[in-house]
Amino acid sequence: MATISCSLPQLPPCTHSPRPYTGPAKDEVIALRKAHLNPAIFTYYAKPLMIVEGHMQYLYDETGRRYLDGFGGIVTVSVGHCHPKIVAAVNRQNEILQHTTTIYLNPVVAEYARDLAARMPGDLKVCYFTNSGSEANDLAILMARAYTGNFDVLALRNCYHGGSMQTMGLTSHHTWKFNVPHSFGVHHAIFPDRLRGPWGYGDPDAGRKYADDIRNLIEYGTPGKVAAFIAESIQGVGGAVVFPDGYLARAYEHVRAAGGLCIADEVQAGFCRTGSHYWGFETQGVIPDIVTMAKGIGNGAALAAVVTTPAIAQALTSRIHFNTFGGNPVACTQGRAVLQVIDEDHIQHNAARVGARLRSGFDRLAAKHDIICDVRGLGLMLGIELVKDRKSKEPAKAECAQVFEHCRDLGLLIGKGGLYGNVLRIKPPMCLTEADADFLVEVLDESLRRL
Ligand SMILES: Cc1ncc(COP(=O)(O)O)c(C=O)c1O
């Protein structure tokens, strides 16, 4: 049986004091949720955790206990929980105007679109706003079909693009797919799986080899013409899978040769998370035709966007396209404040610096714990894959779940993913400090030691 270390990792000090919690007790919330909420939702952890307050990279439960948030509400809190500058901007807007639709002029959505477009490369200058990533991807596919006049869409195995009927068809994990017709016209290419696939990390030509499956799929599975290819810039739910160099460039060549548009899903990898670039696709040296964004765009607001070129955007004018909350002034104020905070707080630089520290800590853990077979990711989008045996690579799903519980006990919240649920996902708010990173690595070390 594992022994308990006498000196447990300590959270770095924090001056924030959570308010005393006066709401319903945890058991009451569990009962309410059981009685009145969708039974398909699930909670993390054997004993569910109740979160009642957040401050930057920290979360507090109802007893006032502080946790380091290593998952950002599923990669959504990009610059910090209740970031004071964002709260102030949104509070101001809440007092002035909470809702108007695009049938009237309002400066907030226009200025926000300008600011967002200013951060995009090439001719990506026109924004559509939606409320969720699934809606954004739905719209991107519609746009590509309307623009090209083609129907077939290519996606990658191991991807996650949402849970609406259409995006469920794009998503490529059986665990997220209901047994209903949803994938009509969607084809899944093999993903560049350098851990388990035919071309590994040692193959300098892996990017080209994996991308050539896109050409095969077009030739064998479609009329030779496609509407679009959609890919996350780093696969998130699939377990922080980073593509080999040259992969997207080659894949885009095949797609464009077949008349298709290239869609980058930046829902998780965007807004500086990679540390080296503002957008994940830039790490592959490509410029997509359509970019979809959600989660980190709003730091917790129900906000998402599709950004494309003026010519492609024009394709949707053949019918009315309308979204009640798309462009909502409160959500757009929050989005605009996020852009400002990214600049003012030097978020990209921090993601690179603290991400590198985490990464080297994880590499040290991999040298020490045989259960770790792969450490991957970029910046503050990292994954640690656990296996029962490094040779067979049999996924260590149960062990991953145990590590996950131990982390929570020690004050660290992280995510898990991958098709087999054996990848620890670390994607914290990007205000994480180096002291937080050291705590995170120490907690993981202790949690792995307890197995
Ligand atoms: C890469 C990616 N795309 C799209 C989505 C769907 O976003 P939403 O849950 O806001 O619909 C997600 C959600 O996890 C995602 O990770």
The ligand as a MOL file (V3000), in Angstrom:
LIG
                    3D

  0  0  0     0  0            999 V3000
M  V30 BEGIN CTAB
M  V30 COUNTS 16 16 0 0 0
M  V30 BEGIN ATOM
M  V30 1 C -12.3330 21.7400 -30.4290 0
M  V30 2 C -13.7620 21.9390 -30.0520 0
M  V30 3 N -14.6310 22.3610 -30.9900 0
M  V30 4 C -15.9200 22.5700 -30.7070 0
M  V30 5 C -16.4160 22.3490 -29.4310 0
M  V30 6 C -17.8640 22.5620 -29.1520 0
M  V30 7 O -18.0310 23.6950 -28.3840 0
M  V30 8 P -19.3710 23.9200 -27.5150 0
M  V30 9 O -19.3400 22.9400 -26.3870 0
M  V30 10 O -19.2630 25.3650 -27.0870 0
M  V30 11 O -20.5160 23.6960 -28.4270 0
M  V30 12 C -15.5500 21.9140 -28.4390 0
M  V30 13 C -16.0320 21.6630 -27.0670 0
M  V30 14 O -15.4130 21.0390 -26.2520 0
M  V30 15 C -14.1930 21.7070 -28.7560 0
M  V30 16 O -13.3160 21.2750 -27.8350 0
M  V30 END ATOM
M  V30 BEGIN BOND
M  V30 1 1 1 2
M  V30 2 1 2 3
M  V30 3 2 2 15
M  V30 4 2 3 4
M  V30 5 1 4 5
M  V30 6 1 5 6
M  V30 7 2 5 12
M  V30 8 1 6 7
M  V30 9 1 7 8
M  V30 10 2 8 9
M  V30 11 1 8 10
M  V30 12 1 8 11
M  V30 13 1 12 13
M  V30 14 1 12 15
M  V30 15 2 13 14
M  V30 16 1 15 16
M  V30 END BOND
M  V30 END CTAB
M  END
